[in-house]
Amino acid sequence: MKSHQTIRLLSGRRIMIIIVLIAGLSFFGRSVKVQAVRSNNAPVGGDLPVVGELLEYLPVIFSDFNVPAVFGVEMSTITPGQVLTMIEELGNYWMRNNALLWSAVEPIDNGGYQWGNVAALEAELIATSQAGMHTILIVRSTPSWAQLIPGILCGPMKQAYFDDFGDFLVAAVNRYSAPPFNVNHFEIWNEPDVDPTKVPPNQIFGCWGDKNDPLYGGGYYGSMLKVVYPMMKSANPSITVLVGGLLLDCDPRNPPAGKTCAPSIFLEGILTAGAKNSFDGVSFHAYDFYNPEFDTFGNPNWHSGKYENEPNGSMRPVLIKKAEFINEVLAAFNATGKILMNTESGLLCGGNDDPPGQSPCDAEDTSPFEIMKAAYLAQSFPAAIGQHLDANLWFTVTGWRNSGLIYTDKTPRPAYHAFDFSESMLRTADYKGLVQGYPGVTGYRFQRTNGNDLWLVWAWGGGPLVMNLPAVPLAIWDATGDPVAVNGTTVTLTVEPFYVEMP
């Protein structure tokens, strides 16, 4: 059990109390000002931060601060109960749902929309909204009558059916952007930058990729966006339309040995097709991999992290390199003003078919992998904020390739506590920039509502590394929120981020 106290997002059962308090205090001349970190598209209404009990959080509410609403997860099943309550208690903001299936709702051409076929999805959307979270809804799966490649549900529709897909999306927007669903973010397909020969035809993956096309099929996807985007926006101008979560298999600027990285040209294909004004943001996926031999992590396909024992490797999440790459591509086409969302993030261990929890991916609090996963998660959220992402979603709550936040008995893993503490410390903090001037140190600087600086710092190369601070810190916490002894103006860093509160 954790001994520290965490700051939690308002749960639904507290909202009415706070509304009454706010109304009363506003009547006496006080006002509430909440500002999103970056994007006007990121909704913040109704999510007021709290610090401890009533007498503690009132001063925080009535102050100016930035709200980094990047915290999110994906769950395999979203139903009211213990697990959803645990995620609500984290202060979680985003919930990604995979998916609304066009093939299920419109299985017959001109046969009408069969919304009853997605009743289970609709129950999940309602549960998400009632828990105070914000859905990112994937739309995918081409019905047989519209398929460009017969038998491939994960692939594109024929161009002649772009309008039909648009009509379906309009119906979906009209239905789901309203109560009780309250969906405002629609992601068009999941990992569309994959060739259909690489994945099963009816799985959760997308497969618009075309290995025989110089731009890997991105142009065809862009042509579809140019048709459906204005239709969706005419239905509800306030929604956000996302390019479906790009896999971005490897870095085309610096391909690893034996790879061309052609799938990562998909976004360039979208923009080459003239679709820069046909989406509001880009969703992408960014995983790193645990290397038990060196107790490190990285993604060799992007030359990120320190997957092996490289002397020059940097222990930083791959989301940084992927976000930088996407921004470079967008800038090259003058596609400005787009939001970025990392909708699948995690530290993976073991293969797809490996039984979970087996060595070296041992599932217990003291195992090296679980400790490293908590450290990685604590790095990922400040890194996402530093890259100005609108969302950073952990995949998944129960786990894929041992990425889970909770054990099979529904008790928290260290990574759950790391998520909890990260949200509690950063939710009401104002991002100020990088911690600079300390060789070998990676770090992010925030300002807390009490006016003190909060530094998140770790050793670039994994450490141990002694950092000389400019003053004696007021407090230090580890990645999961346990206090660390203050020892003058020095702190010894490893890959695990320390939260250092400076005067």
Buried (B, 14 or more C-beta within 10 A) or exposed (E): EBEBEBBBBBBEEBBEEBEEBBEEBEEEEEEEEBEBBBBEBBBBEEBBBBBEEEEEBBEBBBEEBBBBBBBBBBBEEBEEEEBBEBBBBBBBBBBBBBBBBBBBBBBEEEEEBEBEBBEEBBEBBBBBBBBBBBBBBBBBBBBEBBBBBEEBBBBBBBEEBBEBBBBBBBBBBEBBBEEEBBBBBBBBBBBBBBBBEBBEBEEBBBBBBBBEBEBBBBBBBBBBBBBBBEBBBEBBEEBBBBBBBBBBBBBBEEBEEEBEBBBBBBBBBBBBBBBBEBBBBBBBBBBBBBBBEBBBBBBBBBBBBBBEEBEEBBBBBBBBBBBEBBBEBBEEBEBEEBBBBBBBBBBBBBEEEEEBBEEBBBBEBEBEBBBBBBBBBBBBBBBBBBBBBBBBBBBBBBBBBBBBBBBEEEEBBBBBBBBBBBBBBBBBBBBBEEBEEBEBBBBBBBBBBEEBBBBBBBBBBBBEBEBEBEEEBBEBBBBBBEEBEBEEEEBEBBBBBBBBBBE
